[in-house]
Amino acid sequence: MFVTVNIATDNCTFQNVTDAFVRVCSAKKNKVFEPEHVLAEYPLDGYIKTRGLVFCRFIRNGDIWTMQALGWGCGGASASEDE
């Protein structure tokens, strides 16, 4: 499972964004929307010259889940766009 972030506005990249970030948290037990622990956080700022970002992926091996941070810039206009 991949976590992605994109900008829906045409002709805009993360270089135009200030004070934003993407964050993945674990939830408190039995509380779906209340975060307990930050697993990863990444600033969305001028260093990202693209409209989309593949933030991380979760990999399942049996009952064990692991997270891999990626930080790949991507086009962001559609799920299949390369650049």
Secondary structure, DSSP 8 states (H G I E B T S, - for coil): -EEEEE--STT--GGG--SEEEEEEEE-TT-TT-EEEEEEEEEESTT--SSEEEEEEEEEETTEEEEEEEEEEE--SSTT---
